[in-house]
Amino acid sequence: MKAWLSRNWVTGAGFMAAALLLAAPLVSGAGRGVVLIFLASPLYMLHQIEEHTGDRFRTYVNRVVFGGVEALTVSDVLWINLPGVWGINLVAVYVAWLADAAWGLAAAYLILVNGIAHLGMAARFRSYNPGLGTGALLFIPFGVAVALLVPASPGQHALALAVAVAVHAAIIVRVRANVAHAHGR
C-alpha cells in the first residue's frame, strides 16, 4: 500500500483538487468563512503537485538541506501530507461548518506557515525549492486573506496558529530524529 500511495498520491491530489473546486459551489450557502476554509484543501493540493511531483521536495530536502542524509523519508512525506494536511483540513472544514468558521482557521494558518517556511528556505539556500512558487504566490496571500476575512477572536487566531506551528514543529522533530538515526546517535 505504501509503495502504491507513494507513486500515486500526487496524481490523486490533482484529481481531488479539481473535484473539490467543482464542488465548491455546493458549500457556498454555508457562508464565506466556511467556503474559504473549504478552499484551503484544493489550494493545498495544487501546492502539493508543485512540491511533490517526481518526489522533488523530499529529494531536495535530503540533498540540499541535509547534504545527502535521508532526513525526510517516503513514509514521512505520506504521513505529513495525507493524514497531516488533508486530515487537518478535513477536520477544519467540518468544525467551521458545524460550529463557526473561526474554529476552522487552522487550515488557513497551516497554509500561511507553510508558505513562509518555503520563503525562509529559499532565502537560506538562495535557490528555488519545490513548492516555493505556490507557497509565495498562493499560500501567503490566501492565508493572510482568510485570517483577515474570517471574523475570529484573538484566542481563535492563537489556537489556529498554534496548530499550524505544532504541525511544522512535529515535522522538524521527525526530521531531526531521522538525521540523528542516520548518524548513529
C-alpha positions in Angstrom: 0.0 0.0 0.0 2.8 2.4 0.9 4.5 1.8 -2.5 1.3 2.4 -4.3 0.5 5.6 -2.3 4.0 7.0 -2.8 3.6 6.5 -6.6 0.1 7.8 -6.9 -0.9 10.3 -4.2 0.2 13.4 -6.0 -1.8 12.4 -9.1 -4.7 11.8 -6.8 -4.2 15.3 -5.3 -4.6 16.8 -8.8 -7.9 15.0 -9.4 -9.1 15.7 -5.8 -8.3 19.4 -6.2 -10.3 19.6 -9.4 -13.2 17.7 -7.9 -13.2 19.9 -4.7 -13.1 23.1 -6.8 -16.0 21.8 -8.9 -17.9 21.0 -5.6 -17.2 24.4 -4.1 -20.5 26.0 -5.2 -22.2 23.3 -3.1 -20.8 24.8 0.1 -21.4 28.4 -0.8 -24.6 28.5 1.2 -22.6 27.8 4.4 -21.1 31.3 4.3 -18.0 33.0 3.1 -15.9 31.8 6.1 -16.7 28.1 5.5 -16.1 28.4 1.8 -12.7 29.9 2.5 -11.8 27.1 4.9 -13.1 24.6 2.3 -10.9 26.1 -0.4 -7.8 25.5 1.7 -7.8 21.8 0.7 -7.8 22.1 -3.1 -5.3 25.0 -2.8 -3.0 22.9 -0.7 -3.4 20.0 -3.2 -2.3 22.3 -6.0 0.7 23.2 -3.9 1.5 19.5 -3.3 1.6 18.9 -7.1 4.3 21.6 -7.5 6.1 20.4 -4.4 6.0 16.6 -4.7 5.7 15.6 -8.3 8.6 13.3 -9.0 9.4 13.2 -5.3 11.0 16.6 -5.8 10.6 18.1 -2.3 11.9 15.1 -0.4 14.8 14.7 -2.8 15.6 18.5 -2.5 15.5 18.5 1.3 17.7 15.4 1.6 20.2 16.5 -1.0 20.4 20.3 -0.4 19.3 20.9 3.2 20.8 17.8 4.7 23.7 17.1 2.4 22.6 13.7 1.3 21.3 12.4 4.6 17.8 10.8 4.3 16.2 13.3 6.7 12.8 13.0 5.1 11.6 9.5 4.1 8.8 8.5 1.8 6.7 7.4 4.8 7.3 10.9 6.4 6.0 12.6 3.2 2.9 10.4 3.2 2.1 10.9 6.9 2.7 14.7 6.6 0.6 15.2 3.6 -2.3 12.7 3.8 -3.4 12.5 7.5 -1.4 15.6 8.3 -2.5 18.2 5.8 -5.6 16.5 4.3 -6.8 15.3 7.7 -6.3 18.6 9.4 -8.1 20.5 6.6 -11.0 18.0 6.6 -11.4 18.5 10.4 -11.1 22.2 9.9 -13.9 22.4 7.3 -16.2 20.3 9.4 -15.5 22.3 12.5 -16.0 25.5 10.5 -19.3 24.2 9.1 -20.7 22.7 12.4 -19.5 25.3 14.8 -18.1 28.5 13.4 -15.7 29.3 10.6 -13.2 30.9 13.1 -12.7 27.4 14.6 -11.5 26.1 11.2 -8.8 28.8 10.8 -6.1 26.1 11.4 -6.4 25.3 7.7 -5.5 28.9 6.7 -2.7 29.2 9.2 -1.3 25.8 8.0 -1.1 27.3 4.5 0.4 30.6 5.8 3.1 29.0 7.9 4.0 26.6 5.1 4.3 29.5 2.6 6.5 31.4 5.0 8.6 28.3 5.5 9.2 27.9 1.8 10.3 31.6 1.6 12.6 31.1 4.5 14.2 28.0 2.9 14.6 29.9 -0.4 16.3 32.8 1.4 18.5 30.4 3.4 19.7 28.4 0.4 19.4 31.2 -2.1 17.5 29.0 -4.6 14.2 27.7 -5.6 12.7 24.8 -3.6 9.9 22.7 -4.7 6.7 24.4 -3.6 8.1 27.9 -3.4 6.0 29.2 -6.3 2.6 28.2 -4.9 3.9 28.9 -1.4 4.7 32.5 -2.2 2.1 33.3 -4.8 -0.9 31.5 -3.4 -0.3 30.4 0.2 0.8 33.6 1.8 -1.9 35.9 0.2 -4.6 33.3 0.8 -3.6 32.6 4.4 -3.5 36.3 5.2 -6.8 37.0 3.4 -8.6 34.2 5.2 -7.1 35.3 8.6 -8.4 38.8 7.9 -11.8 37.9 6.3 -13.0 35.3 8.8 -14.1 37.0 12.0 -12.3 35.4 14.9 -11.3 36.2 18.4 -7.6 36.6 19.3 -7.9 33.2 21.1 -9.2 31.5 17.9 -6.4 33.0 15.9 -3.9 31.9 18.5 -5.2 28.4 18.5 -5.2 28.2 14.7 -1.6 29.5 14.6 -0.6 27.0 17.4 -1.9 24.1 15.4 0.0 25.2 12.3 3.2 25.7 14.2 2.8 22.4 16.1 2.4 20.5 12.8 5.6 22.1 11.4 7.4 21.6 14.7 6.5 17.9 14.6 8.0 17.7 11.1 11.2 19.3 12.4 11.3 16.9 15.3 10.8 13.9 13.0 13.5 15.1 10.5 16.0 15.7 13.3 15.3 12.2 14.6 15.9 10.8 11.2 19.2 12.7 10.9 20.3 11.5 14.3 19.5 7.9 13.4 21.4 8.3 10.1 24.5 9.5 12.1 24.1 6.6 14.6 23.1 8.8 17.5 
